Amino acid sequence: IHTLSLHDALPILYVLALGTSGYGKGHSVAIFEGDFMAGFKKRFMEDTFPVVAEKHLWKIANDRAARNGSDQQEEFDKVDSEFRRAGALPFTFDSGTSPAVKQLRHKLILADCGAINLQIDEIGSNLINNVDVLTLFLELYDQGLVKQKLTKNTGESQRNEELDGKTPANALLFGTPTKLLDGGQTEDQFYDFLDTGYARRCIFGWGKQTEKAYNSMTPAEIYNNLISKGNNQIVDKWANRFHKLADPAVYGWKMTVDDDVGIQLITYKIACEQAAEQMADHEEIRKAELSHRYFKALKLAGALAFVDESLQIEMGHLMCAILLVEESGAAFQEILNREKAYVKLAKYITSVGDRKSTRLNSSHRLY
């Protein structure tokens, strides 16, 4: 059995979810945040984070006092002031600047707790405005590390002492494919990000409308499903589960991986890399996405184990993660193979010509 520390393989997840307008993306996120995660957020922000942060601030103060031969309380007051100057902790944010994200990261390192959570709705409309933040997130993915910007130290602006640490960073980007893949500046920037590293970092999803419920169910059946008591039971079950995961006792968990699970991950890694080697040299984006699927699977398996309150990443966690990552790969291929703008235009012109011909023939028959 090998110990897998979260500081060695941080369960960082970047997700890009696309779906047509009205598919239910925003509604689903609202349910997850408002029903499932509300208790977790409240408990973490009000109880867990302050307790863990104060404990770690004292640790920093004691270390500095021992190193400098100074008073512990004075050192604590200094580091506590530094912690508070970094501002309030946002649970999630939808935009920002690179300096602001680095400042947030510094606060989390001082606390030794929490994550940087970026959540952008309508990513197609907001991609260009968040280029700097998304570029910074390229650095944060693997180990939560990023270099600090050197600023001038003055009497009014004191440069903080740099601290070593790793900060988890998560990103949820969702919106409509037509806005993101618009054949213009936004699509070009999106492909630049894929080429730079988001192809290997993201889990992709492309939702499409399926058969409507009313095609297979009666109105009464649809109504009964909507008001079923089982819906509230499911919501309560997951709300309680996530609330429990915000307990300070859960902080600092380390997960173990049995040899058979580790061997299965290496087997998947080799299969991904061998498949990538068969691709042509010009398919760099595809190769990057395929060859790094195993790493996404490892991070996702750790997250699944955490939700299951398991101190061990089991084979079931890994296989579920691999299945989802493979579905992500299929969605990624759809994104790359979608119809180009000129193809859609050609089809539109053709369909317009067909409709004109049909109307003309109909008019001939009328006379």
C-alpha positions in Angstrom: 0.0 0.0 0.0 1.3 3.4 -0.9 0.3 6.7 0.6 -0.9 9.3 -1.8 -0.8 12.7 -0.2 -3.2 15.4 -1.5 -0.2 17.7 -1.6 1.5 15.2 -3.9 -1.5 14.8 -6.3 -3.9 17.6 -5.7 -7.5 16.7 -6.8 -7.6 19.8 -9.0 -10.4 19.7 -11.6 -10.9 21.9 -14.6 -14.3 21.3 -16.4 -15.6 22.8 -19.6 -19.3 22.0 -20.1 -21.1 23.1 -23.3 -24.7 22.8 -24.1 -27.3 24.6 -26.2 -29.3 27.4 -24.7 -32.1 26.0 -22.5 -30.3 22.7 -21.9 -30.3 23.3 -18.1 -26.6 24.2 -17.4 -27.4 27.2 -15.1 -30.3 25.5 -13.5 -28.2 22.4 -12.6 -25.4 24.6 -11.2 -28.0 26.5 -9.1 -29.5 23.3 -7.7 -26.0 22.0 -6.8 -25.0 25.3 -5.2 -28.3 26.1 -3.5 -29.3 22.6 -2.3 -26.3 20.3 -2.3 -23.4 22.6 -1.3 -25.1 25.3 0.8 -24.5 23.5 4.0 -20.9 22.7 3.1 -20.2 26.3 2.2 -21.7 27.7 5.4 -19.9 25.2 7.6 -16.6 25.6 5.8 -16.6 29.4 5.7 -17.9 30.0 9.2 -16.3 27.1 11.2 -13.6 25.1 9.4 -11.6 27.8 7.6 -11.3 30.2 10.6 -10.2 27.4 13.0 -7.7 25.8 10.6 -6.4 29.3 9.6 -5.8 30.5 13.2 -4.0 27.3 14.0 -1.6 27.6 11.0 -1.0 31.3 11.7 0.2 30.4 15.1 2.5 27.8 13.6 4.0 30.5 11.3 4.3 32.9 14.2 6.1 30.3 16.4 8.5 29.4 13.5 9.4 33.1 12.9 9.8 33.8 16.6 12.2 30.9 17.0 14.1 32.0 13.9 14.3 35.7 14.8 14.4 35.4 18.6 11.3 37.6 18.8 8.1 37.5 20.8 5.5 34.9 19.6 2.5 37.2 20.2 4.1 40.0 18.2 4.9 37.6 15.3 1.3 36.4 15.4 -0.1 39.9 15.3 2.0 40.6 12.2 1.0 37.5 10.3 -2.6 37.9 11.4 -2.5 41.5 10.0 -1.0 40.2 6.8 -3.8 37.5 6.6 -6.5 40.1 7.1 -5.1 42.6 4.6 -5.5 39.9 1.9 -9.3 40.5 2.2 -12.2 38.2 2.7 -12.1 34.7 1.3 -14.4 34.2 -1.8 -15.9 30.7 -2.0 -16.1 31.1 -5.8 -15.6 34.0 -8.2 -16.5 34.5 -11.9 -13.8 37.0 -13.0 -10.7 38.8 -11.6 -7.1 39.8 -12.3 -3.9 37.9 -11.9 -2.7 40.0 -9.0 -6.0 39.4 -7.2 -5.7 35.6 -7.7 -2.1 35.6 -6.4 -3.2 37.6 -3.4 -6.0 35.1 -2.7 -3.5 32.3 -3.1 -1.2 34.0 -0.5 -4.1 34.1 1.9 -4.8 30.4 1.4 -1.2 29.6 2.0 -1.2 31.5 5.2 -4.3 29.6 6.2 -3.0 26.3 4.8 -6.7 25.6 3.9 -9.1 26.2 1.0 -9.0 26.4 -2.8 -9.2 28.9 -5.6 -12.5 28.3 -7.3 -13.2 29.9 -10.7 -16.7 29.6 -12.1 -17.6 31.3 -15.4 -21.0 31.1 -16.9 -21.5 31.9 -20.6 -17.8 31.2 -21.2 -18.1 32.2 -24.9 -19.1 35.7 -24.0 -16.7 36.1 -21.1 -13.5 34.3 -22.4 -11.8 37.3 -23.9 -12.3 39.3 -20.7 -10.7 36.6 -18.5 -7.7 35.8 -20.6 -5.2 36.9 -17.8 -6.9 34.8 -15.1 -7.3 31.7 -17.4 -3.6 32.0 -18.3 -2.6 32.0 -14.7 -4.8 28.9 -14.1 -2.5 27.1 -16.6 0.2 27.4 -14.0 -2.0 26.4 -11.0 -3.2 23.1 -12.4 -0.5 20.5 -11.7 0.7 21.4 -8.2 -1.1 24.6 -7.3 2.1 26.5 -7.7 2.7 30.0 -9.3 5.5 32.5 -9.1 5.0 35.8 -7.3 5.3 39.1 -9.0 8.2 41.3 -7.7 6.8 44.6 -6.4 8.7 47.6 -5.1 8.9 47.7 -1.3 8.0 51.1 0.1 7.0 52.6 3.5 3.3 52.5 2.4 3.5 49.2 0.7 5.5 46.5 2.4 6.3 43.4 0.5 5.2 40.2 2.3 7.6 37.4 3.1 7.1 34.7 0.5 5.8 31.4 1.8 6.1 28.0 0.1 2.9 26.1 -0.4 0.5 24.4 -2.8 -3.0 25.7 -3.4 -5.7 23.7 -5.1 -7.4 25.5 -7.9 -10.6 24.5 -9.6 -12.4 25.8 -12.7 -15.9 25.3 -14.0 -16.5 26.9 -17.4 -19.8 26.4 -19.1 -22.0 28.0 -21.8 -23.3 27.5 -25.3 -21.0 26.1 -28.0 -22.2 28.7 -30.6 -20.8 31.6 -28.5 -17.5 29.8 -27.8 -17.0 28.4 -31.3 -18.0 31.5 -33.2 -15.5 31.2 -36.0 -13.9 34.5 -34.8 -11.7 36.0 -32.1 -13.3 34.0 -29.3 -12.8 30.6 -31.1 -9.2 31.6 -32.0 -8.4 32.4 -28.3 -10.1 29.2 -27.2 -7.9 27.1 -29.5 -4.8 29.0 -28.3 -5.8 27.9 -24.7 -6.3 24.3 -25.8 -2.9 24.3 -27.5 -1.2 26.0 -24.5 -2.4 23.4 -22.1 -6.1 23.4 -21.4 -6.6 20.4 -23.7 -4.7 18.1 -21.3 -6.1 19.9 -18.2 -9.9 20.0 -18.8 -12.6 17.4 -18.5 -15.0 18.2 -21.4 -18.7 17.8 -21.7 -21.0 18.5 -24.7 -24.7 18.1 -23.8 -27.2 17.7 -26.5 -31.0 17.6 -26.4 -32.4 14.1 -26.3 -35.9 12.8 -26.6 -38.4 15.0 -24.7 -40.1 13.5 -21.7 -43.5 14.0 -23.2 -42.7 11.7 -26.1 -42.5 8.7 -23.8 -44.5 9.8 -20.7 -48.0 11.1 -20.1 -48.5 14.5 -18.5 -49.6 12.8 -15.3 -46.4 10.7 -15.1 -44.3 13.8 -15.7 -46.1 15.7 -13.0 -45.8 12.9 -10.5 -42.1 12.7 -11.1 -41.7 16.4 -10.4 -43.5 16.3 -7.1 -42.1 12.9 -5.9 -41.0 12.8 -2.3 -38.0 10.9 -3.4 -36.6 14.2 -4.9 -36.4 15.8 -1.5 -34.8 12.7 -0.1 -32.1 12.7 -2.7 -31.4 16.4 -2.0 -31.3 15.9 1.7 -29.0 12.9 1.4 -26.4 14.8 -0.6 -26.7 18.0 1.3 -26.0 16.1 4.6 -23.1 14.3 2.9 -21.4 17.5 1.8 -22.1 19.2 5.1 -20.4 16.4 6.9 -17.3 16.7 4.5 -16.8 20.3 5.8 -16.0 19.0 9.3 -12.6 20.3 10.5 -11.8 16.7 11.4 -11.7 15.9 7.7 -9.0 18.4 7.1 -5.6 17.0 6.2 -6.8 13.6 5.0 -4.3 11.4 3.2 -5.5 8.6 0.9 -3.9 5.3 0.2 -3.8 3.4 -3.1 -3.5 -0.4 -3.2 -1.0 -1.9 -5.6 -3.7 -3.3 -7.9 -5.3 0.2 -8.3 -1.9 1.8 -8.9 -1.1 -0.9 -11.5 -4.4 -0.3 -13.2 -3.7 3.4 -13.4 -0.3 2.8 -15.0 -1.9 0.4 -17.4 -4.3 3.1 -18.5 -1.5 5.6 -18.7 0.5 3.3 -21.1 -2.6 2.7 -23.2 -3.2 6.5 -23.5 0.3 7.2 -24.4 0.5 4.4 -27.0 -2.7 5.6 -28.6 -1.3 9.2 -28.7 1.9 8.0 -30.4 -0.2 6.6 -33.3 -1.5 10.1 -34.1 0.1 12.3 -36.7 2.5 15.0 -35.6 0.2 17.8 -36.6 -2.5 16.6 -34.2 -0.7 18.1 -31.2 -3.9 19.2 -29.4 -5.5 15.7 -29.7 -2.3 14.0 -28.6 -1.9 16.2 -25.6 -5.5 15.5 -24.5 -5.2 11.8 -25.0 -1.8 11.2 -23.5 -2.8 13.0 -20.2 -6.1 11.4 -19.6 -4.6 9.2 -16.9 -3.7 12.3 -14.8 -7.2 13.6 -15.0 -8.5 10.2 -13.9 -6.2 10.2 -10.9 -7.3 13.6 -9.7 -11.0 12.7 -10.3 -10.6 9.4 -8.5 -9.2 11.2 -5.5 -12.3 13.6 -5.5 -14.7 10.6 -5.8 -13.0 8.9 -2.8 -13.3 12.1 -0.8 -17.0 12.3 -1.5 -17.4 8.7 -0.4 -15.6 9.6 2.8 -13.0 6.9 2.0 -9.3 7.1 3.1 -8.5 4.8 0.2 -8.8 5.2 -3.5 -10.5 2.0 -4.5 -10.7 0.3 -7.9 -14.3 1.4 -8.3 -13.3 5.1 -7.9 -10.6 4.7 -10.5 -12.7 2.9 -13.0 -15.6 5.4 -12.6 -13.0 8.2 -13.1 -11.6 6.5 -16.2 -15.1 6.0 -17.7 -15.9 9.7 -17.2 -12.5 10.8 -18.7 -13.2 8.6 -21.7 -16.6 10.3 -22.2 -14.7 13.6 -21.8 -12.4 12.5 -24.6 -15.4 11.7 -26.9 -16.8 15.2 -26.1 -13.5 16.8 -26.9 -13.4 15.1 -30.3 -16.9 16.5 -31.0 -15.6 20.0 -30.2 -12.7 19.6 -32.6 -14.8 18.0 -35.3 -17.8 20.3 -35.1 -19.2 21.8 -38.3 -17.2 24.9 -39.3 -19.0 28.2 -40.0 -18.6 27.9 -43.8 -20.1 24.4 -43.7 -23.2 25.7 -41.9 -23.4 28.5 -44.4 -23.3 26.1 -47.3 -26.0 24.0 -45.7 -28.2 27.0 -45.1 -27.8 28.2 -48.7 -28.7 24.7 -49.9 -31.7 24.5 -47.7 -32.9 28.0 -48.8 -32.5 26.9 -52.5 -34.6 23.7 -51.8 -37.3 25.7 -50.1 -37.5 28.2 -53.0 -37.7 25.3 -55.5 -40.4 23.6 -53.4 -42.5 26.8 -53.3 -42.0 27.3 -57.0 -43.2 23.8 -57.8 -46.2 24.2 -55.5 -47.2 27.4 -57.2 -47.0 25.7 -60.6 -49.3 22.9 -59.3 -51.8 25.5 -58.0 -52.2 27.0 -61.4 
